[in-house]
Amino acid sequence: MVYDIDKRLFTIEFVDNVNDFNPHTRLICGSVLSYSEDTVDEDYDDDLIDGIIDFSWNEPHKTLVVLTDKKEIILKLGQPPFGESVT
């Protein structure tokens, strides 16, 4: 997960499996109007990769919520997120 504040772009890259870590899909959130995060696990080891548990798009509110092992991220977007294949 990368948030580029200058470009107002939030990106999540998904991998094929946890053993090989070959990228296969990217979720792109452009036109980020606001970004907030809340740490849900203070004891989480920062040396570990933060895995995504769930994410959901709320069309009426143009809001994406991403829940990871360590935090909850809430993004208010100007446009819906979209996915692209990474090959």
Gaussian input, Z-matrix of N, CA and C with variables (Angstrom, degrees):
# hf/3-21g

backbone

0 1
 N
 C     1     B1
 C     2     B2     1     A1
 N     3     B3     2     A2     1     D1
 C     4     B4     3     A3     2     D2
 C     5     B5     4     A4     3     D3
 N     6     B6     5     A5     4     D4
 C     7     B7     6     A6     5     D5
 C     8     B8     7     A7     6     D6
 N     9     B9     8     A8     7     D7
 C    10    B10     9     A9     8     D8
 C    11    B11    10    A10     9     D9
 N    12    B12    11    A11    10    D10
 C    13    B13    12    A12    11    D11
 C    14    B14    13    A13    12    D12
 N    15    B15    14    A14    13    D13
 C    16    B16    15    A15    14    D14
 C    17    B17    16    A16    15    D15
 N    18    B18    17    A17    16    D16
 C    19    B19    18    A18    17    D17
 C    20    B20    19    A19    18    D18
 N    21    B21    20    A20    19    D19
 C    22    B22    21    A21    20    D20
 C    23    B23    22    A22    21    D21
 N    24    B24    23    A23    22    D22
 C    25    B25    24    A24    23    D23
 C    26    B26    25    A25    24    D24
 N    27    B27    26    A26    25    D25
 C    28    B28    27    A27    26    D26
 C    29    B29    28    A28    27    D27
 N    30    B30    29    A29    28    D28
 C    31    B31    30    A30    29    D29
 C    32    B32    31    A31    30    D30
 N    33    B33    32    A32    31    D31
 C    34    B34    33    A33    32    D32
 C    35    B35    34    A34    33    D33
 N    36    B36    35    A35    34    D34
 C    37    B37    36    A36    35    D35
 C    38    B38    37    A37    36    D36
 N    39    B39    38    A38    37    D37
 C    40    B40    39    A39    38    D38
 C    41    B41    40    A40    39    D39
 N    42    B42    41    A41    40    D40
 C    43    B43    42    A42    41    D41
 C    44    B44    43    A43    42    D42
 N    45    B45    44    A44    43    D43
 C    46    B46    45    A45    44    D44
 C    47    B47    46    A46    45    D45
 N    48    B48    47    A47    46    D46
 C    49    B49    48    A48    47    D47
 C    50    B50    49    A49    48    D48
 N    51    B51    50    A50    49    D49
 C    52    B52    51    A51    50    D50
 C    53    B53    52    A52    51    D51
 N    54    B54    53    A53    52    D52
 C    55    B55    54    A54    53    D53
 C    56    B56    55    A55    54    D54
 N    57    B57    56    A56    55    D55
 C    58    B58    57    A57    56    D56
 C    59    B59    58    A58    57    D57
 N    60    B60    59    A59    58    D58
 C    61    B61    60    A60    59    D59
 C    62    B62    61    A61    60    D60
 N    63    B63    62    A62    61    D61
 C    64    B64    63    A63    62    D62
 C    65    B65    64    A64    63    D63
 N    66    B66    65    A65    64    D64
 C    67    B67    66    A66    65    D65
 C    68    B68    67    A67    66    D66
 N    69    B69    68    A68    67    D67
 C    70    B70    69    A69    68    D68
 C    71    B71    70    A70    69    D69
 N    72    B72    71    A71    70    D70
 C    73    B73    72    A72    71    D71
 C    74    B74    73    A73    72    D72
 N    75    B75    74    A74    73    D73
 C    76    B76    75    A75    74    D74
 C    77    B77    76    A76    75    D75
 N    78    B78    77    A77    76    D76
 C    79    B79    78    A78    77    D77
 C    80    B80    79    A79    78    D78
 N    81    B81    80    A80    79    D79
 C    82    B82    81    A81    80    D80
 C    83    B83    82    A82    81    D81
 N    84    B84    83    A83    82    D82
 C    85    B85    84    A84    83    D83
 C    86    B86    85    A85    84    D84
 N    87    B87    86    A86    85    D85
 C    88    B88    87    A87    86    D86
 C    89    B89    88    A88    87    D87
 N    90    B90    89    A89    88    D88
 C    91    B91    90    A90    89    D89
 C    92    B92    91    A91    90    D90
 N    93    B93    92    A92    91    D91
 C    94    B94    93    A93    92    D92
 C    95    B95    94    A94    93    D93
 N    96    B96    95    A95    94    D94
 C    97    B97    96    A96    95    D95
 C    98    B98    97    A97    96    D96
 N    99    B99    98    A98    97    D97
 C   100   B100    99    A99    98    D98
 C   101   B101   100   A100    99    D99
 N   102   B102   101   A101   100   D100
 C   103   B103   102   A102   101   D101
 C   104   B104   103   A103   102   D102
 N   105   B105   104   A104   103   D103
 C   106   B106   105   A105   104   D104
 C   107   B107   106   A106   105   D105
 N   108   B108   107   A107   106   D106
 C   109   B109   108   A108   107   D107
 C   110   B110   109   A109   108   D108
 N   111   B111   110   A110   109   D109
 C   112   B112   111   A111   110   D110
 C   113   B113   112   A112   111   D111
 N   114   B114   113   A113   112   D112
 C   115   B115   114   A114   113   D113
 C   116   B116   115   A115   114   D114
 N   117   B117   116   A116   115   D115
 C   118   B118   117   A117   116   D116
 C   119   B119   118   A118   117   D117
 N   120   B120   119   A119   118   D118
 C   121   B121   120   A120   119   D119
 C   122   B122   121   A121   120   D120
 N   123   B123   122   A122   121   D121
 C   124   B124   123   A123   122   D122
 C   125   B125   124   A124   123   D123
 N   126   B126   125   A125   124   D124
 C   127   B127   126   A126   125   D125
 C   128   B128   127   A127   126   D126
 N   129   B129   128   A128   127   D127
 C   130   B130   129   A129   128   D128
 C   131   B131   130   A130   129   D129
 N   132   B132   131   A131   130   D130
 C   133   B133   132   A132   131   D131
 C   134   B134   133   A133   132   D132
 N   135   B135   134   A134   133   D133
 C   136   B136   135   A135   134   D134
 C   137   B137   136   A136   135   D135
 N   138   B138   137   A137   136   D136
 C   139   B139   138   A138   137   D137
 C   140   B140   139   A139   138   D138
 N   141   B141   140   A140   139   D139
 C   142   B142   141   A141   140   D140
 C   143   B143   142   A142   141   D141
 N   144   B144   143   A143   142   D142
 C   145   B145   144   A144   143   D143
 C   146   B146   145   A145   144   D144
 N   147   B147   146   A146   145   D145
 C   148   B148   147   A147   146   D146
 C   149   B149   148   A148   147   D147
 N   150   B150   149   A149   148   D148
 C   151   B151   150   A150   149   D149
 C   152   B152   151   A151   150   D150
 N   153   B153   152   A152   151   D151
 C   154   B154   153   A153   152   D152
 C   155   B155   154   A154   153   D153
 N   156   B156   155   A155   154   D154
 C   157   B157   156   A156   155   D155
 C   158   B158   157   A157   156   D156
 N   159   B159   158   A158   157   D157
 C   160   B160   159   A159   158   D158
 C   161   B161   160   A160   159   D159
 N   162   B162   161   A161   160   D160
 C   163   B163   162   A162   161   D161
 C   164   B164   163   A163   162   D162
 N   165   B165   164   A164   163   D163
 C   166   B166   165   A165   164   D164
 C   167   B167   166   A166   165   D165
 N   168   B168   167   A167   166   D166
 C   169   B169   168   A168   167   D167
 C   170   B170   169   A169   168   D168
 N   171   B171   170   A170   169   D169
 C   172   B172   171   A171   170   D170
 C   173   B173   172   A172   171   D171
 N   174   B174   173   A173   172   D172
 C   175   B175   174   A174   173   D173
 C   176   B176   175   A175   174   D174
 N   177   B177   176   A176   175   D175
 C   178   B178   177   A177   176   D176
 C   179   B179   178   A178   177   D177
 N   180   B180   179   A179   178   D178
 C   181   B181   180   A180   179   D179
 C   182   B182   181   A181   180   D180
 N   183   B183   182   A182   181   D181
 C   184   B184   183   A183   182   D182
 C   185   B185   184   A184   183   D183
 N   186   B186   185   A185   184   D184
 C   187   B187   186   A186   185   D185
 C   188   B188   187   A187   186   D186
 N   189   B189   188   A188   187   D187
 C   190   B190   189   A189   188   D188
 C   191   B191   190   A190   189   D189
 N   192   B192   191   A191   190   D190
 C   193   B193   192   A192   191   D191
 C   194   B194   193   A193   192   D192
 N   195   B195   194   A194   193   D193
 C   196   B196   195   A195   194   D194
 C   197   B197   196   A196   195   D195
 N   198   B198   197   A197   196   D196
 C   199   B199   198   A198   197   D197
 C   200   B200   199   A199   198   D198
 N   201   B201   200   A200   199   D199
 C   202   B202   201   A201   200   D200
 C   203   B203   202   A202   201   D201
 N   204   B204   203   A203   202   D202
 C   205   B205   204   A204   203   D203
 C   206   B206   205   A205   204   D204
 N   207   B207   206   A206   205   D205
 C   208   B208   207   A207   206   D206
 C   209   B209   208   A208   207   D207
 N   210   B210   209   A209   208   D208
 C   211   B211   210   A210   209   D209
 C   212   B212   211   A211   210   D210
 N   213   B213   212   A212   211   D211
 C   214   B214   213   A213   212   D212
 C   215   B215   214   A214   213   D213
 N   216   B216   215   A215   214   D214
 C   217   B217   216   A216   215   D215
 C   218   B218   217   A217   216   D216
 N   219   B219   218   A218   217   D217
 C   220   B220   219   A219   218   D218
 C   221   B221   220   A220   219   D219
 N   222   B222   221   A221   220   D220
 C   223   B223   222   A222   221   D221
 C   224   B224   223   A223   222   D222
 N   225   B225   224   A224   223   D223
 C   226   B226   225   A225   224   D224
 C   227   B227   226   A226   225   D225
 N   228   B228   227   A227   226   D226
 C   229   B229   228   A228   227   D227
 C   230   B230   229   A229   228   D228
 N   231   B231   230   A230   229   D229
 C   232   B232   231   A231   230   D230
 C   233   B233   232   A232   231   D231
 N   234   B234   233   A233   232   D232
 C   235   B235   234   A234   233   D233
 C   236   B236   235   A235   234   D234
 N   237   B237   236   A236   235   D235
 C   238   B238   237   A237   236   D236
 C   239   B239   238   A238   237   D237
 N   240   B240   239   A239   238   D238
 C   241   B241   240   A240   239   D239
 C   242   B242   241   A241   240   D240
 N   243   B243   242   A242   241   D241
 C   244   B244   243   A243   242   D242
 C   245   B245   244   A244   243   D243
 N   246   B246   245   A245   244   D244
 C   247   B247   246   A246   245   D245
 C   248   B248   247   A247   246   D246
 N   249   B249   248   A248   247   D247
 C   250   B250   249   A249   248   D248
 C   251   B251   250   A250   249   D249
 N   252   B252   251   A251   250   D250
 C   253   B253   252   A252   251   D251
 C   254   B254   253   A253   252   D252
 N   255   B255   254   A254   253   D253
 C   256   B256   255   A255   254   D254
 C   257   B257   256   A256   255   D255
 N   258   B258   257   A257   256   D256
 C   259   B259   258   A258   257   D257
 C   260   B260   259   A259   258   D258

   B1=1.4391
   B2=1.5196
   B3=1.3226
   B4=1.4575
   B5=1.5256
   B6=1.3329
   B7=1.4532
   B8=1.5209
   B9=1.3322
   B10=1.4595
   B11=1.5223
   B12=1.3235
   B13=1.4653
   B14=1.5281
   B15=1.3395
   B16=1.4624
   B17=1.5219
   B18=1.3369
   B19=1.4681
   B20=1.5261
   B21=1.3581
   B22=1.4727
   B23=1.5269
   B24=1.3452
   B25=1.4570
   B26=1.5275
   B27=1.3355
   B28=1.4567
   B29=1.5160
   B30=1.3459
   B31=1.4562
   B32=1.5189
   B33=1.3353
   B34=1.4576
   B35=1.5227
   B36=1.3287
   B37=1.4563
   B38=1.5214
   B39=1.3373
   B40=1.4621
   B41=1.5228
   B42=1.3339
   B43=1.4621
   B44=1.5212
   B45=1.3504
   B46=1.4631
   B47=1.5268
   B48=1.3254
   B49=1.4651
   B50=1.5220
   B51=1.3182
   B52=1.4660
   B53=1.5277
   B54=1.3123
   B55=1.4639
   B56=1.5255
   B57=1.3290
   B58=1.4655
   B59=1.5247
   B60=1.3103
   B61=1.4703
   B62=1.5166
   B63=1.3221
   B64=1.4632
   B65=1.5266
   B66=1.3430
   B67=1.4645
   B68=1.5270
   B69=1.3696
   B70=1.4614
   B71=1.5211
   B72=1.3121
   B73=1.4654
   B74=1.5209
   B75=1.3195
   B76=1.4596
   B77=1.5330
   B78=1.3237
   B79=1.4660
   B80=1.5216
   B81=1.3282
   B82=1.4606
   B83=1.5234
   B84=1.3059
   B85=1.4661
   B86=1.5218
   B87=1.3188
   B88=1.4574
   B89=1.5153
   B90=1.2914
   B91=1.4688
   B92=1.5243
   B93=1.3322
   B94=1.4685
   B95=1.5251
   B96=1.3229
   B97=1.4594
   B98=1.5231
   B99=1.3341
   B100=1.4656
   B101=1.5098
   B102=1.3244
   B103=1.4663
   B104=1.5189
   B105=1.3303
   B106=1.4683
   B107=1.5157
   B108=1.3182
   B109=1.4564
   B110=1.5191
   B111=1.3197
   B112=1.4485
   B113=1.5194
   B114=1.3153
   B115=1.4551
   B116=1.5221
   B117=1.3359
   B118=1.4641
   B119=1.5241
   B120=1.3397
   B121=1.4628
   B122=1.5227
   B123=1.3160
   B124=1.4682
   B125=1.5280
   B126=1.3403
   B127=1.4631
   B128=1.5215
   B129=1.3124
   B130=1.4661
   B131=1.5280
   B132=1.3163
   B133=1.4547
   B134=1.5303
   B135=1.3302
   B136=1.4638
   B137=1.5288
   B138=1.3334
   B139=1.4601
   B140=1.5278
   B141=1.3235
   B142=1.4592
   B143=1.5183
   B144=1.3214
   B145=1.4585
   B146=1.5238
   B147=1.3203
   B148=1.4540
   B149=1.5284
   B150=1.3373
   B151=1.4586
   B152=1.5169
   B153=1.3268
   B154=1.4616
   B155=1.5163
   B156=1.3163
   B157=1.4592
   B158=1.5226
   B159=1.3311
   B160=1.4677
   B161=1.5227
   B162=1.3272
   B163=1.4595
   B164=1.5171
   B165=1.3269
   B166=1.4678
   B167=1.5209
   B168=1.3297
   B169=1.4579
   B170=1.5154
   B171=1.3157
   B172=1.4566
   B173=1.5244
   B174=1.3236
   B175=1.4686
   B176=1.5336
   B177=1.3561
   B178=1.4710
   B179=1.5323
   B180=1.3200
   B181=1.4661
   B182=1.5296
   B183=1.3538
   B184=1.4676
   B185=1.5293
   B186=1.3411
   B187=1.4581
   B188=1.5283
   B189=1.3318
   B190=1.4506
   B191=1.5244
   B192=1.3330
   B193=1.4603
   B194=1.5244
   B195=1.3327
   B196=1.4617
   B197=1.5240
   B198=1.3333
   B199=1.4592
   B200=1.5216
   B201=1.3316
   B202=1.4586
   B203=1.5320
   B204=1.3334
   B205=1.4622
   B206=1.5201
   B207=1.3166
   B208=1.4601
   B209=1.5256
   B210=1.3241
   B211=1.4658
   B212=1.5217
   B213=1.3138
   B214=1.4614
   B215=1.5181
   B216=1.3358
   B217=1.4598
   B218=1.5225
   B219=1.3195
   B220=1.4676
   B221=1.5227
   B222=1.3366
   B223=1.4553
   B224=1.5168
   B225=1.2968
   B226=1.4604
   B227=1.5239
   B228=1.3491
   B229=1.4630
   B230=1.5220
   B231=1.3159
   B232=1.4519
   B233=1.5128
   B234=1.3347
   B235=1.4656
   B236=1.5175
   B237=1.3227
   B238=1.4729
   B239=1.5287
   B240=1.3368
   B241=1.4615
   B242=1.5309
   B243=1.3206
   B244=1.4678
   B245=1.5245
   B246=1.3133
   B247=1.4504
   B248=1.5124
   B249=1.3359
   B250=1.4558
   B251=1.5156
   B252=1.2974
   B253=1.4582
   B254=1.5270
   B255=1.3115
   B256=1.4595
   B257=1.5167
   B258=1.3077
   B259=1.4777
   B260=1.5012
   A1=108.21
   A2=113.90
   A3=119.56
   A4=108.00
   A5=115.42
   A6=120.41
   A7=107.75
   A8=116.05
   A9=122.35
   A10=107.45
   A11=115.66
   A12=120.36
   A13=111.86
   A14=117.83
   A15=120.69
   A16=112.17
   A17=116.60
   A18=121.47
   A19=112.53
   A20=116.36
   A21=122.07
   A22=109.73
   A23=115.91
   A24=123.00
   A25=109.91
   A26=116.34
   A27=122.68
   A28=107.42
   A29=116.91
   A30=121.83
   A31=110.27
   A32=115.90
   A33=122.60
   A34=106.63
   A35=116.26
   A36=120.39
   A37=108.99
   A38=115.68
   A39=122.37
   A40=109.42
   A41=116.21
   A42=121.42
   A43=109.96
   A44=115.06
   A45=119.90
   A46=112.29
   A47=117.61
   A48=121.44
   A49=108.93
   A50=116.24
   A51=120.42
   A52=113.37
   A53=117.53
   A54=119.79
   A55=112.77
   A56=116.84
   A57=120.52
   A58=113.55
   A59=117.69
   A60=123.91
   A61=113.07
   A62=116.77
   A63=120.60
   A64=108.50
   A65=117.96
   A66=120.02
   A67=110.86
   A68=116.69
   A69=118.17
   A70=113.28
   A71=119.23
   A72=121.04
   A73=109.22
   A74=115.50
   A75=121.34
   A76=108.40
   A77=116.72
   A78=122.54
   A79=106.67
   A80=116.00
   A81=121.27
   A82=109.57
   A83=114.83
   A84=122.07
   A85=107.54
   A86=116.03
   A87=120.53
   A88=110.34
   A89=116.18
   A90=122.37
   A91=112.29
   A92=116.62
   A93=120.58
   A94=108.52
   A95=115.51
   A96=121.11
   A97=111.58
   A98=115.69
   A99=120.03
   A100=109.94
   A101=115.04
   A102=123.01
   A103=107.15
   A104=115.84
   A105=119.09
   A106=108.11
   A107=115.48
   A108=119.60
   A109=108.89
   A110=113.65
   A111=121.65
   A112=107.56
   A113=117.03
   A114=120.69
   A115=108.92
   A116=115.83
   A117=120.46
   A118=112.12
   A119=117.26
   A120=120.47
   A121=108.71
   A122=116.97
   A123=122.61
   A124=112.31
   A125=117.94
   A126=122.08
   A127=113.48
   A128=117.92
   A129=122.32
   A130=109.65
   A131=117.48
   A132=123.60
   A133=109.44
   A134=117.40
   A135=121.67
   A136=113.41
   A137=117.91
   A138=120.55
   A139=112.18
   A140=117.70
   A141=121.87
   A142=110.26
   A143=116.55
   A144=121.45
   A145=108.28
   A146=116.24
   A147=122.14
   A148=108.88
   A149=117.03
   A150=121.77
   A151=112.44
   A152=115.61
   A153=121.10
   A154=109.68
   A155=115.56
   A156=122.28
   A157=109.92
   A158=116.36
   A159=120.52
   A160=108.70
   A161=115.74
   A162=120.45
   A163=107.93
   A164=115.30
   A165=119.13
   A166=110.09
   A167=114.39
   A168=123.00
   A169=108.80
   A170=117.00
   A171=123.38
   A172=107.10
   A173=116.34
   A174=121.89
   A175=113.07
   A176=119.31
   A177=118.20
   A178=113.52
   A179=117.28
   A180=120.77
   A181=113.10
   A182=116.55
   A183=122.03
   A184=110.98
   A185=114.42
   A186=121.68
   A187=110.55
   A188=115.90
   A189=122.11
   A190=107.62
   A191=116.03
   A192=121.51
   A193=107.17
   A194=116.29
   A195=122.68
   A196=107.71
   A197=116.19
   A198=121.58
   A199=107.84
   A200=116.33
   A201=121.38
   A202=108.82
   A203=115.28
   A204=119.63
   A205=112.03
   A206=116.43
   A207=120.84
   A208=114.89
   A209=118.05
   A210=118.78
   A211=113.26
   A212=114.01
   A213=122.39
   A214=106.56
   A215=115.76
   A216=121.85
   A217=107.88
   A218=115.88
   A219=121.12
   A220=107.75
   A221=114.98
   A222=121.65
   A223=110.19
   A224=116.97
   A225=122.85
   A226=105.49
   A227=116.84
   A228=121.12
   A229=111.94
   A230=114.97
   A231=121.10
   A232=112.73
   A233=116.60
   A234=122.39
   A235=108.63
   A236=118.58
   A237=120.80
   A238=111.62
   A239=116.78
   A240=119.99
   A241=109.79
   A242=115.93
   A243=119.89
   A244=109.38
   A245=115.99
   A246=121.69
   A247=111.48
   A248=114.47
   A249=119.95
   A250=108.91
   A251=115.58
   A252=121.59
   A253=109.79
   A254=115.93
   A255=121.71
   A256=107.20
   A257=117.01
   A258=119.76
   A259=110.94
   D1=130.69
   D2=179.63
   D3=-135.69
   D4=132.86
   D5=173.71
   D6=-117.22
   D7=114.31
   D8=177.16
   D9=-96.79
   D10=100.66
   D11=-174.64
   D12=-65.34
   D13=-33.72
   D14=-179.96
   D15=-66.21
   D16=-39.38
   D17=-179.87
   D18=-91.46
   D19=-6.57
   D20=-177.64
   D21=56.59
   D22=47.41
   D23=-174.22
   D24=-129.65
   D25=127.04
   D26=177.56
   D27=-116.58
   D28=128.93
   D29=-175.99
   D30=-129.64
   D31=136.60
   D32=172.54
   D33=-119.66
   D34=128.12
   D35=177.25
   D36=-109.54
   D37=124.81
   D38=-179.99
   D39=-98.12
   D40=147.45
   D41=-179.88
   D42=-111.80
   D43=164.25
   D44=-176.66
   D45=-69.57
   D46=-39.36
   D47=175.59
   D48=-163.15
   D49=166.21
   D50=-174.36
   D51=-74.53
   D52=-13.76
   D53=179.77
   D54=-86.34
   D55=-40.99
   D56=-175.97
   D57=-95.28
   D58=-32.91
   D59=179.72
   D60=58.12
   D61=38.89
   D62=174.47
   D63=-84.64
   D64=121.96
   D65=179.57
   D66=-62.69
   D67=138.71
   D68=177.44
   D69=-134.09
   D70=-26.40
   D71=-179.16
   D72=-142.32
   D73=143.58
   D74=178.47
   D75=-125.48
   D76=130.72
   D77=173.94
   D78=-101.17
   D79=124.76
   D80=-175.02
   D81=-117.56
   D82=128.18
   D83=178.85
   D84=-118.49
   D85=101.71
   D86=177.86
   D87=-93.18
   D88=170.27
   D89=177.51
   D90=55.22
   D91=48.76
   D92=178.00
   D93=-69.46
   D94=118.54
   D95=179.13
   D96=-88.50
   D97=-35.50
   D98=175.34
   D99=-152.09
   D100=151.63
   D101=-178.03
   D102=-136.81
   D103=129.88
   D104=173.55
   D105=-142.74
   D106=150.24
   D107=177.03
   D108=-141.41
   D109=150.75
   D110=179.13
   D111=-132.96
   D112=126.89
   D113=179.57
   D114=-75.87
   D115=126.22
   D116=-178.37
   D117=-103.50
   D118=-14.37
   D119=179.26
   D120=-136.35
   D121=94.41
   D122=-178.00
   D123=-65.05
   D124=-25.40
   D125=-175.93
   D126=-91.25
   D127=3.78
   D128=-177.62
   D129=-65.03
   D130=136.31
   D131=-179.80
   D132=-73.58
   D133=117.37
   D134=-178.06
   D135=-66.69
   D136=-15.14
   D137=178.43
   D138=-79.94
   D139=-10.69
   D140=179.13
   D141=-90.15
   D142=153.95
   D143=176.27
   D144=-74.32
   D145=133.72
   D146=-179.30
   D147=-81.53
   D148=109.31
   D149=-176.91
   D150=-86.59
   D151=146.67
   D152=178.25
   D153=-83.96
   D154=128.47
   D155=177.17
   D156=-92.55
   D157=-42.54
   D158=-176.84
   D159=-161.86
   D160=153.76
   D161=167.92
   D162=-146.88
   D163=147.69
   D164=-178.79
   D165=-144.45
   D166=143.58
   D167=179.49
   D168=-106.25
   D169=127.21
   D170=176.74
   D171=-107.40
   D172=99.37
   D173=-175.19
   D174=-60.31
   D175=-48.61
   D176=-178.03
   D177=-58.47
   D178=-34.76
   D179=-178.25
   D180=-99.47
   D181=-1.18
   D182=-179.10
   D183=50.64
   D184=48.03
   D185=-175.89
   D186=-124.86
   D187=134.26
   D188=174.30
   D189=-112.01
   D190=128.65
   D191=176.56
   D192=-113.11
   D193=126.90
   D194=179.64
   D195=-119.49
   D196=121.79
   D197=177.71
   D198=-107.96
   D199=124.22
   D200=179.29
   D201=-117.46
   D202=-179.83
   D203=176.75
   D204=-59.83
   D205=-28.88
   D206=-172.81
   D207=-110.62
   D208=-29.88
   D209=-172.17
   D210=-148.46
   D211=166.92
   D212=171.96
   D213=-114.84
   D214=126.41
   D215=-178.94
   D216=-113.97
   D217=133.23
   D218=178.23
   D219=-122.14
   D220=123.01
   D221=-179.98
   D222=-118.33
   D223=129.29
   D224=170.49
   D225=-98.05
   D226=122.96
   D227=-172.72
   D228=-116.64
   D229=151.21
   D230=175.40
   D231=-82.45
   D232=-17.32
   D233=179.63
   D234=-149.30
   D235=157.12
   D236=-179.49
   D237=-63.09
   D238=149.80
   D239=174.74
   D240=-70.11
   D241=158.50
   D242=176.75
   D243=-139.59
   D244=158.02
   D245=-179.60
   D246=-110.77
   D247=154.99
   D248=174.74
   D249=-143.28
   D250=148.75
   D251=178.90
   D252=-78.59
   D253=140.46
   D254=177.46
   D255=-112.36
   D256=115.09
   D257=179.88
   D258=-133.77

